[in-house]
């Protein structure tokens, strides 16, 4: 049902009121959403393969999330955990401590955004080691605040215009596009010899699957190599699970596809089920390195978000969403494999990723691995016109990424794939 408003009119109001620095992937304006479906202000129904950028893994407005938040609203909406703490924060920390792939006792602290999570993981690592250096990877994405932008391995648009980045941040090459794991580890060792003594490095941060970098899976061989070097040099290994966490990849945490255990894990996005919530989970002795007052934030661990987070963990377990993610990923990958063989569609490569975190590259020509720089945005624009939201990513803007809610039905999943196939014919 139309609201009587139009996307065009809202776009005009936005242009006058909102700066251009915040972009939007589509030109539709949301009115309501449920499960894996969204309706714009003109009443048009659209299949959602973005999930708010992997936020609503349990679907839009899951009844258990809404009930938990409504119950909390009936008691209080905010006290500030640093003023009058509350049980839900503690309970959520207890549950994450028990679930996280951390060696030994763990502790958790909560914030609001993914960038806060990655920045605070670095703060904790620096406090625990007494060191300042941080090593990240090309193509990695860790947020848009200044330190997070410095760690992000992509210049445009995350570093362009913003001047000198914070120091002591180094980048190793990620194993993709002709770069092997051996190349990455060799460069890291050369970095230790030529750029930064390992005794000055507090942490190495890496996404188990690169998000903005194009849904590239980190090989276990690289993770093992990083773990060995971190242990040898007293460096802490941070797994950035902001996008990969909470059943998205078929495991609760993306790094659980490997045998490697990190020292710290940054979490956000899907943890809050649509409510702003992020955090850091880590080995207890590391987490306790920061003196009282050194960590926190006014809205960090909001009681409404903590209530939602507890419900999210319940839904993931009761509805077996890790297994569901594997099924969704299989269905998508099979369809993409078929598209890659067809001559009547835009040339695309085969699917890559894990679970329901799936991407495919737009190619310059069929039969080649050469990608079409910026090609994904054209597919995304055609897709939303066809009736399905998908997003772009990749260092060159070459990858179409699919992140449907894990509660999506097979019928809506296949409908969305049919619509995306229609877009690939454009």
Secondary structure, DSSP 4 states (H G I P E B T S, - for coil): ---S--HHHHHHHHHHHS-TTS--S-S--EEEEEBTEEEETT--EEEESSHHHHT-TT-BT-HHHHHHHHHHHTT-S---TTTS--HHHHHHHHHHHHHS--SS-EEEEEESSHHHHHHHHHHHHHHHHS--EEEEETT----SSHHHHHHSS--TTTTTTS-SPPSSEEEEPPS-TT--HHHHHHHHHHHHHHT--GGGEEEEEE-SB-TTTTSPBPPHHHHHHHHHHHHHHTPEEEEE-TTTTTTTTSSSSGGGGSS---SEEEE-GGGGTTS--EEEEEEHHHHTTSPTTSS--TTTT-HHHHHHHHHHHHHHHHTTHHHHHHHHHHHHHHHHHHHHT-SSS--B---EEETTEEEEEBBSSTT---B-TTHHHHHHHHHHHHTEE-EEESTTS-EEEE---TT--HHHHHHHHHHHHHHHT-
